[in-house]
Amino acid sequence: MNKTKCLSRLNPLFLDGIAHRGLHDDSRTENGLNAFQNAIDHHVAFELDVHLTKDGVLVVCHDSELQRVTGKEGIIEHLTLNEIKSNYRLLDGEEIPTFQEVLNLTKEQVPMVIELKVYEKNYAPLAKRLKEELSEIQEKKNYLLISFDPRALWKMKGTGIIRQLLVSTSSEWTYCFRHTVESLDLEDKMTKEKRVQRYQKKHLVNVWTIETEEQLKQVTPYCDTVTFQYLAPDTVKKALHS
């Protein structure tokens, strides 16, 4: 899909920068309701990650393994929602949220990027469940779908929501699937490549994950927006529109 058409189907707030896993900091754990509320309070779009529990519920967390963000071992896909809610807490003390809880919090006040986290080839049931939960949203322009697994994005075709394929320097082979989705979400190092710069002239490109002003300066000529963390939203917005 060409850039003009793609942009016409997106909330313009996406172009001011996207807070990675919510607007988290030392007191707000990533992918938690506190981090998402902070993004809402700053009127900034945010990104989150969804996994499918053993009993078919979408929960929000970056890793399948819960050790890093809770201090306790466990794999989301091997646990029921009740087991997760009863036995795990994020480092700031709050519960691991379900995707529905995030939708209820956000109420489309700010747009959202949803990453489908595939575990052991569960892309089909994961996408099916996400389709179900997105069936009642009011405005499709407020959402973007991303994944490193193109099969998950292919399963989301027909939702009317823009899909971005995540491509990293360690999985560059997926770049060949760029024409099967509407746009790309690239690791920052890839903006140096001429093929990427040619693609970006005609197609929407997001870049991840920007953590310093120097990174921001290097990538802004070759992307349309960025996913960021550890930076002030106003700093990112100013750089993207200068």
WOLIN-V930349 format. One record per backbone hydrogen bond with DSSP energy under -1.0 kcal/mol. CO is the residue of the C=O (numbers start at 0). NH is the residue of the N-H. Records with the same first field share a line. If there is no record, write none. Layout:
CO: NH  NH
//
This chain:
1: 5
2: 6
3: 7
5: 8
6: 9
10: 13
11: 14
12: 15
13: 16
17: 227
18: 21  46
20: 30
21: 23
27: 24
28: 31
31: 35
32: 36
33: 37
34: 22  38
35: 39
36: 40
37: 41
38: 43
39: 42
44: 18
45: 112
47: 114
48: 60
49: 116
50: 58
52: 55
56: 52
57: 98
58: 50
63: 75
65: 69
66: 70
68: 90
73: 65
74: 77
75: 78
78: 53
79: 83
80: 84
81: 85
82: 86
83: 87
89: 92
93: 89
96: 59
97: 101
98: 102
99: 103
100: 104
101: 105
102: 106
105: 108
110: 45
111: 143
112: 47
113: 145
114: 49
121: 125
122: 126
123: 127
124: 128
125: 129
126: 130
127: 131
128: 132
129: 133
133: 136
138: 141
139: 142
140: 10
141: 111
143: 113
144: 163
145: 115
146: 165
148: 151  152
149: 153
150: 154
153: 156
155: 158
161: 144
162: 182
163: 146
164: 184
166: 186
167: 170
170: 173
171: 174
172: 175
173: 176
174: 177
176: 179
182: 164
183: 205
184: 166
185: 207
186: 189
187: 190
188: 191
189: 192
192: 196
193: 197
194: 198
195: 199
198: 201  202
201: 2
203: 183
204: 223  224
205: 185
206: 226
207: 187
209: 228
211: 215
212: 216
213: 217
214: 218
215: 219
218: 221
224: 206
225: 17
226: 209
227: 19
231: 235
232: 236
233: 237
234: 238
235: 239
236: 240
//
